[in-house]
Amino acid sequence: MPVTVEADIANGLPGFTIVGLTDRAIQEARERVKPAIRNAGFKFPPRRVTVNLAPAELPKEGTGFDLAIATAILRAEDPSLRLEGLAFLGELALDASLRPVTGVLPMARCLAAAGICRLVVPVENASEAALAEGIEVLGAATLQSCVEYLRGEGSLIPGVRDATPAGAGPEPDMAAVRGQGQAKRALEIAAAGGHNILMTGPPGAGKTMLARTFPSLLPDLASDAALEVAAIYSLRGTLRERPPTTLRPPFRAPHHSISRAGLVGGGTGLAQPGEISLAHQGVLFLDELCEFSRQHLEALRQPLEEHSVTVARARAAVTYPADFILIGASNPCPCGHLGDAQECRCEPRQLSAYNNKISGPIKDRIDLVVSVPRQEYRDIFEGADEEPSAVVRGRVEAARNRRGESAGHGNAGLTGRETLAAARATPPARRLLALSGERLHLSARGFFRVLRVARTIADLAGEDRVGEDALAEALHYRIEMAG
Amino acid sequence: MTLPRWIDPASPDWPVRLLHLESPPQGFWQLGTIGALWPCVAIVGSRRATFAGVEIARSIASELASAGIQVVSGMALGIDAAAHSGALDAGGSTVAVLGCGVDVCYPTRHAELRSRIITDGCLITEEPPGTPPFKHNFPKRNRIIAALAHAVVVVEATERSGALSTARWAADLGREVLAVPGSIRSRQSSGTNLLIRDGVRPFLGIGDLIDAVPELRSAIPEAALDTLPASHGGGLERFSPPLREILARMGTQPVHPDQVGLALGLSPALVASRLSALELAGAVMSLPGGLVARTV
């Protein structure tokens, strides 16, 4: 929501007050604005100055209001400044130069939506702000140049949108991973249908490596989706690590020691987006899933279901988008060697406690489970050439296109009824499904999960109807274990 | 609701064979609907069993149960529990001999199994109600298992397993003891392999058990005898050639699907879908940890 900055200069003892539910950074603006105005060669009014940030009941924070406050004060003294249809963003240095601020892109988009036609920002922020459509962006280096422009005496540097899509740094290619045919196949299915996936395997089997290659299977983002992602990174002030114009989906891999606020969003003052929002339109990789605290996993439940996260603070609740593919990795048991050549030394009680930890909160949202075995040296050094990611991505894109507009979040987002309709299972596949419900103790949830995955497998195979083979394959990646 | 009953040598339900013991119990508490029958077979083994072992215990128990033979075991984790539930799943009856009071559920996670046993069999213990599962009770309870059963099958046991003590009691009582052989590298089979080295009959299939115990053969109706598989292995003709090809590639040890795929030159997708088909046919089971194992 745009904030209107008003300034009033009244007779009385010289003083400077800023009101409007401000945080400390805005209160300190008084000590930046006053010298900046003086050092820019203007006169700070030696009277009683009151600045109001409206709407007054909305909490505000940050140093981005400095420029607007200074402009409002100068305008109160000098009616020749033309401010109509203009918005200002930027932090003032004491020498009246402008410093960049974070979150410029989402603010510019918000101002454009509110009908503001021009925005003055620090020059460093100009190209970022220019990504927002429907608003003219002007970059100012100093308070003086800004004032000259407002008097109609000078001009500012127009912000130029950097149209060439930048890369997001090299993505590891799947061909770099030897063997692991089944895990790669499962990741391909996950990419094609947007399914969340869990990889289990002994330490050192290559789960992390596989997960890091996963983004290379995903198609480029649409430009509006990329802009949304860039807006989130802008809020965190982390656009430097991710160029705003890149179309590659983001990949986030927070460590399990991360705070809850760091993971889902929060922090003091206005809530900041967390890792799950930084993974929006991309991939959230949680290595050692079982090491994350139960509260952390519990907190993922809402975003996994609603594709957004609402962080409530005492005075305001913020909703950030969080539509990501979750890749979890975990050891199969606390010692890590269940099913490995090395013998597992876990007690049965430990095993079930370990499994319950994941299965409780987020099992419902994981569609595929695949085991990643430790590779034999033979497999690593011999074996055929591996398929490069680009080839797999071609299949993923084709499968996604088959679904077209019908699936907002891929097949993973289908409801039970939609799944049934989309699957169009053949009679043999139906028989197989009935049999599996009986033999493998498939729950109703498990039933739809298998069917959704089977739909994606059929998409990859270019089939209209879910057949026996697709269904049988989907059953293999199911989360429920027999017995 | 069924109430526990005290059964002593004077009771009509007293299993006379308990008197084969040098120091038979004074009596025992019994909770359940069906008492210990004759003949019956004990299936015992480690608490920390492998998945193959659990599967073997379950299948022996269900084959016995469908032939009308009661299964006796100790309701411990692992092999014991698999034996009880295998018998119950096949619609048979089973007896659990406990090392704690008849009203104590130990281990606690077997609450559901315990109530199923009470419905279709019984719990037996010589400990008074309320006795916690003291360590020293279990060797005593093993002698009752050995005395009740006409034959004891040890599925998996390490060298120090309590199942070996049951086997010793059984041998002393003249009961037939059979042991399921395992790899000489598998710790879980070290005890059973030792038994075999010491002259115990190896168990390769239900036929071995019936041949060893003539009383079992006479107790099993002719019709049921015909349906019992003679020995494990073979009988793959019911699967289509592609599925048979996969089964042939899987040995006795659990393998990862990728190994099967590499060996046969099949795509991971194809391997996954065929393994599921085999699993549904009951020929393969998937184990926690992602491996698959043949069960036929």
Chai-1 contact restraints between the chains, C-beta under 6 A:
chainA,res_idxA,chainB,res_idxB,connection_type,confidence,min_distance_angstrom,max_distance_angstrom,comment,restraint_id
A,G181,B,D258,contact,1.0,0.0,6.0,A-B,restraint_1
A,G181,B,G261,contact,1.0,0.0,6.0,A-B,restraint_2
A,G181,B,P268,contact,1.0,0.0,6.0,A-B,restraint_3
A,Q182,B,P257,contact,1.0,0.0,6.0,A-B,restraint_4
A,Q182,B,D258,contact,1.0,0.0,6.0,A-B,restraint_5
A,Q182,B,P268,contact,1.0,0.0,6.0,A-B,restraint_6
A,R185,B,P268,contact,1.0,0.0,6.0,A-B,restraint_7
A,R185,B,A269,contact,1.0,0.0,6.0,A-B,restraint_8
A,P332,B,G289,contact,1.0,0.0,6.0,A-B,restraint_9
A,L338,B,G289,contact,1.0,0.0,6.0,A-B,restraint_10
A,G339,B,G289,contact,1.0,0.0,6.0,A-B,restraint_11
A,G339,B,G290,contact,1.0,0.0,6.0,A-B,restraint_12
A,G339,B,L291,contact,1.0,0.0,6.0,A-B,restraint_13
A,P348,B,L77,contact,1.0,0.0,6.0,A-B,restraint_14
A,S371,B,G290,contact,1.0,0.0,6.0,A-B,restraint_15
A,P373,B,H256,contact,1.0,0.0,6.0,A-B,restraint_16
A,L435,B,L280,contact,1.0,0.0,6.0,A-B,restraint_17
A,S436,B,L280,contact,1.0,0.0,6.0,A-B,restraint_18
A,R439,B,L280,contact,1.0,0.0,6.0,A-B,restraint_19
A,D469,B,S273,contact,1.0,0.0,6.0,A-B,restraint_20
A,A472,B,S273,contact,1.0,0.0,6.0,A-B,restraint_21
A,A472,B,S276,contact,1.0,0.0,6.0,A-B,restraint_22
A,A472,B,A277,contact,1.0,0.0,6.0,A-B,restraint_23
A,E473,B,A269,contact,1.0,0.0,6.0,A-B,restraint_24
A,E473,B,A272,contact,1.0,0.0,6.0,A-B,restraint_25
A,E473,B,S273,contact,1.0,0.0,6.0,A-B,restraint_26
A,L475,B,S276,contact,1.0,0.0,6.0,A-B,restraint_27
A,H476,B,A272,contact,1.0,0.0,6.0,A-B,restraint_28
A,H476,B,L275,contact,1.0,0.0,6.0,A-B,restraint_29
A,H476,B,S276,contact,1.0,0.0,6.0,A-B,restraint_30
A,M481,B,P288,contact,1.0,0.0,6.0,A-B,restraint_31
A,A482,B,M285,contact,1.0,0.0,6.0,A-B,restraint_32
